[in-house]
Amino acid sequence: MQRHRVFLISILALFLVSCSSDKRGSFVDSENESSDSSYTQPAQGIYTKCNVFTGNSSISGALGSTNYSQTSIYLDITTEPTDFNAKLTYLKFEKWGAIGNAVSDPEPIEFYIENPYLVVPRLIGPFQKLDFDTLRTQLGGSTIQQTQIVLPNLSSEYHVVRIGLYRHNDLNDLDDDTNVSYFDLLLPNFLADPNAYATTHSPALHPLHPLWEDRNLNLTPRGFYGRLPLNHRYCN
């Protein structure tokens, strides 16, 4: 009986140690981070659950995990894109991925929108492009800064969201549009350390890491994490 009791106590102690060692505070568990199976996953690392960005054409904002599913991402645009409110430009979104040297072609994303500041937010969509008239008619005049975009169906084979700004060359011919600019963003969650990220992902993705230019600073994973822009609610 005494030996049996000692055995049970030992099992319980191992269980408690395992649980306590898995706690990471506000950091994201590595199981939620997509990576190529062809690369070695580091034994430990710190992950960011958001990607705060400043792009071109006056576009800035953040990507973050949603409450809807593990394969959907929130997109918040915090500044008005150039000529958006003048109804001259609009946004489209695409997704792509890379494994080894193989890079997939960008695929269009049909997305949903909501105003998260309403008492009861309502998800509306899907849509293929985001323009001023869509916000006016579907969200009762909400501005793009008040709109939360939900990008669905982003399974682990996709690593990047592309934001494209398009301009109407002729308002009477909506098929005559020009892609003014685009930029690519890594989908969270990803390793904060750009060097560790590089060991687990395709070279095509390395320059997209927000700290890629800082990779030679010889920082710890927590040091790199501290250099990330985290001034958005998605990062909390």
Sequence and secondary structure as in RCSB ss.txt:
>XXXX:A:sequence
MQRHRVFLISILALFLVSCSSDKRGSFVDSENESSDSSYTQPAQGIYTKCNVFTGNSSISGALGSTNYSQTSIYL
DITTEPTDFNAKLTYLKFEKWGAIGNAVSDPEPIEFYIENPYLVVPRLIGPFQKLDFDTLRTQLGGSTIQQTQIV
LPNLSSEYHVVRIGLYRHNDLNDLDDDTNVSYFDLLLPNFLADPNAYATTHSPALHPLHPLWEDRNLNLTPRGFY
GRLPLNHRYCN
>XXXX:A:secstr
 HHHHHHHHHHHHHHHHHHHHT  TTS  GGGS   TTS   S   EESEEEEE STT EEEEEE SS TT EEE
EE S  TTTTTTSEEEEEEEE EETTEE   EE  EEEE TTSSS   EEEES B HHHHHHHSTT  GGG EEE
E    TT  EEEEEEEEES TT TT EEEEEEEEEE SSEESSHHHHHHHS GGGGGGSTTGGGGGG   HHHHH
HHS   SGGG 
